[in-house]
Amino acid sequence: MNKKSDRKDSFDKALARLEGIVQAMESGNLALEKMMEQYEEGMRLISFCSAKLNEVEKKIEILTKKGDKMVAEPFEPDRSDT
């Protein structure tokens, strides 16, 4: 596997694990100690996923093309979806 697919798999696995943690915590079936462990792991995963998303935003900014020239522009997500 190449580095790009490793990074994508890593992000996808982290996101899937985070979703599992959220479901487990929302179920209300976890003991307090296990809930804290899940919370701590979730926070680490959020940090990891956020860093990866920021990295992608920067790449999009760098690759923005204007006419025949590549021009760096800040990434601005479509806010109408929120």
Contacts in CASP RR format, 6 or more apart in sequence:
PFRMAT RR
TARGET T0000
AUTHOR 0000-0000-0000
METHOD contacts of the structure
MODEL  1
MNKKSDRKDSFDKALARLEGIVQAMESGNLALEKMMEQYEEGMRLISFCS
AKLNEVEKKIEILTKKGDKMVAEPFEPDRSDT
1 9 0 8 1.000
7 52 0 8 1.000
10 52 0 8 1.000
11 48 0 8 1.000
11 49 0 8 1.000
11 52 0 8 1.000
14 45 0 8 1.000
14 48 0 8 1.000
14 49 0 8 1.000
14 52 0 8 1.000
15 45 0 8 1.000
15 49 0 8 1.000
17 41 0 8 1.000
17 42 0 8 1.000
17 45 0 8 1.000
18 42 0 8 1.000
18 45 0 8 1.000
18 46 0 8 1.000
18 49 0 8 1.000
21 38 0 8 1.000
21 41 0 8 1.000
21 42 0 8 1.000
21 45 0 8 1.000
24 30 0 8 1.000
24 38 0 8 1.000
25 35 0 8 1.000
25 38 0 8 1.000
25 39 0 8 1.000
30 38 0 8 1.000
57 75 0 8 1.000
58 75 0 8 1.000
60 75 0 8 1.000
61 72 0 8 1.000
61 73 0 8 1.000
61 74 0 8 1.000
61 75 0 8 1.000
62 70 0 8 1.000
62 72 0 8 1.000
63 70 0 8 1.000
64 70 0 8 1.000
64 71 0 8 1.000
64 72 0 8 1.000
64 73 0 8 1.000
65 71 0 8 1.000
66 73 0 8 1.000
END
